[in-house]
Amino acid sequence: MAAENIPFNVLTHDLVPEHHLLSEEEAARVLSEKGISREQLPKIRKSDAAIKVLENVYGKPIAEGSVVKVVRKSPTAEEFVAYRLVTRS
């Protein structure tokens, strides 16, 4: 998806947390540290607007089964990091 086809980059909105695609090595390390499997992660659909923008940022389709790191800003905890598993649309 070309940048000109995205009417609005949702990742620049104040209410949308940061999203980062993890490499396979990073994902394996995180899952090992947490002691969980990919299937135990909360899901995010491949059709989600944030995933579409990430595909544009990384210049390639994001595969089903990829892990995305979501960083939310918090007034009490400063940052809250969560991970999501990309699933089909």
C-alpha positions in Angstrom: 0.0 0.0 0.0 1.6 3.3 -1.1 1.7 6.2 1.3 -0.6 8.2 -0.9 -3.3 5.6 -0.5 -3.5 6.0 3.3 -5.9 8.8 4.0 -4.8 9.2 7.6 -1.8 7.8 9.5 -3.4 6.5 12.7 -0.1 6.0 14.3 0.4 9.8 14.5 -2.8 10.4 16.5 -2.4 11.2 20.2 -4.7 8.5 21.3 -3.1 5.7 19.4 -0.2 3.9 21.1 3.1 3.2 19.4 3.3 0.0 17.3 6.5 -1.8 16.4 7.0 -4.9 14.4 9.3 -7.4 16.1 11.8 -9.5 14.3 11.5 -13.3 14.7 14.5 -13.2 17.1 13.0 -10.4 19.2 9.6 -12.2 19.3 11.2 -15.5 20.3 13.1 -13.8 23.1 10.0 -12.0 24.4 7.9 -15.2 24.3 10.7 -17.1 26.1 11.0 -14.4 28.8 7.2 -14.3 29.4 7.0 -18.1 29.3 4.1 -18.1 26.8 3.4 -19.2 23.2 2.3 -17.1 20.3 -1.2 -18.4 20.5 -1.5 -17.0 24.1 -0.9 -13.4 22.9 -3.9 -11.1 22.4 -4.7 -10.8 18.7 -4.6 -7.9 16.2 -6.1 -8.3 12.8 -4.1 -7.9 9.7 -6.8 -5.5 8.5 -6.3 -3.2 11.5 -5.4 0.3 10.5 -2.2 0.3 12.5 -1.0 -2.9 10.8 -1.7 -1.3 7.4 0.4 1.7 8.3 3.2 -0.5 9.6 3.2 -2.4 6.3 3.7 0.9 4.6 6.5 1.9 7.0 8.3 -1.4 6.7 7.7 -1.6 2.9 6.4 -5.2 3.0 3.3 -7.1 4.0 3.2 -8.1 7.7 2.7 -11.9 7.8 0.1 -13.6 9.9 1.8 -14.9 13.0 4.1 -11.9 13.4 4.3 -10.2 16.8 3.7 -6.5 17.3 4.9 -4.5 20.3 2.4 -1.9 21.5 3.7 0.8 23.8 1.1 2.9 25.7 2.0 6.0 27.6 0.6 6.1 31.1 0.6 8.9 33.7 1.0 6.4 36.5 3.3 3.7 35.0 5.0 6.0 32.4 4.9 3.1 29.8 2.9 0.0 29.5 4.2 -2.6 26.9 1.9 -5.2 25.4 2.4 -7.6 22.6 -0.1 -8.7 19.9 -0.2 -11.6 17.4 -1.2 -10.6 13.9 -4.1 -12.8 12.6 -5.9 -12.9 9.3 -8.5 -10.3 8.5 
